Amino acid sequence: MSRILIVEDEVAIADLEKDYLELSGFEVEIANDGATGLERALSEDYDLFILDLMLPEVDGFELCKRIRENKNTPILLVSAKKDDIDKIRGLGLGADDYVTKPFSPSELVARVKAHLARYERLISSNIVENDIVEIRGIKIDKTARRVWVNGEEKQLTTKEFDLLTFLAENSNRVFSKEELFREIWDMESIGDIATVTVHIKKIREKIEMNTNKPQYIETIWGVGYRFKV
């Protein structure tokens, strides 16, 4: 049974999330402030974290940063903040997803299941020989989940790596944001595809010489993105 930690200071919201997740077969625990959540997140084993941003003592951004420095466990940020800058900051700190309040409990459960399934496939992989993708100076080691650009290793988050690899393996093909969200996050976009834009921006900052004139990931205006060979 997957174990989930919810860090949320609004008791009613935390209890609602807990009830729906437990009905779906998850073991769920709650921390009502950031300091307690951080202590438990770092000292105990969980399969996924759901973090509110506006928390007493330690906010969700700092909590996400500290967890990601120590663990690769999936992190979902939950907030009433709808500004893209908050999404960009949260995803940049290593969060795997950003859910805006108000949201339906069933949507949260769907996102949790998708992230857990993807993470399980990642850690249970038994590939013996490293699977390598090389294109014009970029080397992607799918087995070790490492990326080099012209011999220099780049540090990518889990979703950045998945998105870059998918585009590289399907080079010269144009994908819409909705298609990329569905492929990488294993779910429908539910009207929120800003996550894809944020991740493309972060990837470009790490692999492109000039982000204003990208040589690898092209924007096809009005359609989506493609990895150019």
N, C-alpha and C positions, 0 to 999 in steps of 0.2 A: 504494500500500500504506500503510495507516494505521500510524503510528509511536506506540508506547506506552512510557512510562517507568514501571517498577515501582520503588518505594522501599521496601525491605524488608530488615531486618537478619538475618532467619533465612534463611540461604542455601538450605536445602532447600526451603522454602516458595516463595521467589523463583524458584528453578529450575523447580519444578513449575508455577507460574503461567506462566512463560515458555514452557515446553514446550507446554502446552495452547493458549496464544494463538498461538504460531508455527504449530501444526498447523492453526489456523483461518485462517491467512494474514496474520497481523499481524507487523510488524517490532517486536521487543521489546528494550529495554535495561534494565539493572538498576543501581541505586545502593544500596549497603548501609548508608548512614548518611544522616541528615537533611541535614547540611551539603552533602555532595556532591550529593544529590538536588535541593536548592534551587538550587545553582549551575547545574546542568544544566537544570533546569526553566525557569529564567529566561533562560538564555542560548541555549537551543536550541529548535527547533520540534518539538512533539509534538502528537498528535491526542487523547491521553487520558492521564491520570495515575492510577496505582493506588498509594495511600499507606497504609502501615501507621501506626498511631498511636504505638506504643511504639518510638521510634527513638532511637539515640544522637545527641548533639550538638544536633539540632533535631528536636522531636517532630512527629508528623503534624498536630496542630492548627495549630501555627505554620507548618508547611510549606503546609498548605491555605490559610491566611489570606494568606500572602505570594504564593502563586501566583494566588489569586483577585483580589488587588489589581492584578495586572498582566495577567491573561489570562482569557478566557471559556471556555477549554478544559475539557471535562468532567473531573470529579474523582471518583474512587471511593475511599472510605475503607474500610480493612480492619482489623478488630481482634477480639481475643478478648474485649474488654469488651462486655458485653451490656446494661449499664444504659442506660435511656432518656436519662439526663442527658448521656451521652457522645454519643449520636446527636443530641440536640438541639444540643449545642455544635458538633459537626462540621457538621451541616446549616446551622446558623446562621452558620458561617464561610464558607459558599458551596459546600460539597460537594454533588454531585448525587445521591450514593447512599452507603449505609453497609452493608457486608457483614460479618456476624458470623462469626468462626471458631468451629468448623470449618465449611467450606462445600465443596460439590463443585466441582471445576474447571469442570465443564460449566455450573454456575450462574454462575460468574464470567464465562465466555465469553459466555453469553447476555446478561448485564447490560452487558458491554462493547459488544457488537454493538448493543444497543438504544440506548445513549447515543450511540454514534457515528452511528447512523442518524438520530436526532433532531437531533443537532447539524449534520449535513450538510444536512438539510432546512432548518434555520434559516439557515445561512450562504449557501445556494444560492438562496434565494428571490429572484425577480426582479420582485416586485410594484412597479408604478410609482407608483400612487396609494396614499396611506396608508389602511389599513383601520382605521376607528375604531369602538369600542364605547362608548356612553355610557349610563349608568344612574344616576339619582338622585345626581348629584354626582360620580360616578366616571367618568373618561375613560380608556379604554385604547387606546393607539395600537399596534395589532398590528404594523404595519410597522416603526416605530422602536423597538418594545418599551419603551414608556414609559407610566407610570401617573400620573394626577393625581387627588387627592381634594379636591374643593372648591377647585380651582385650585392646590393645593400638590402639587408632584411628589414621588412616593414612590419609593425605590430598592428594587426587588425582585430576588431572584436569578432565574436562568433557570427553575427549576422552580416557584418561587412565581408568577412571571408566567404560566407555562403553565397552572398550576392555577387561578389567578384568572380568566384569560381563558376557560378551558373552562367554569367554573361560570357566569360572567356570560353567555356565549353560549347557555347552556342553563338560563336562569333559571327558577325555580319548579319545577324538576325535581329530585327527590331522587336522589342517587347514594350507593351504599355505598362504604366505604373501598376495598374490593377493586376495584370498578369504576373508581374514580378512579386507583388505582395502575396498573391495566391501561391506562387511557387515557393518563396522563401519562408513565408510565415504560415503556410499550410492552412490558410483560411481566406474567406472573402474579405475584401477591404472594408466593408461596412461603412462606406462613405469617407474613410480616413486613409488617404494614401500619402500624407505628408511624411510618414516614416520612410518611404522609399526615397523621396527627394533628399531627406536628411542623410541617409546612408550613402547615396551616390555622392553627395557633397563631401562627406568624410573620406570616402575611398579615393576620390580625386585628389584631395589634399595630401594623401599618402603615396600615390603612385604617379601622379602627373608632374611633369616639370613646370608647366604653366597651366593652372586650373582655368584660366580664361580661354585657353586654346587647347583643350584636352586632346591628347593623341591616342588615347585608348578608349575611354567610355564617351561616346558621342551622344549629344541630345538631338533627337529628331523632333523638332518642334511640332506640337500638336499630336504627336504619336507616342513617343516614349524614349527609350535608350537602346543603344547597341554597342557591342564591343567590336572595334574596328581592327581588322587584321592588316 
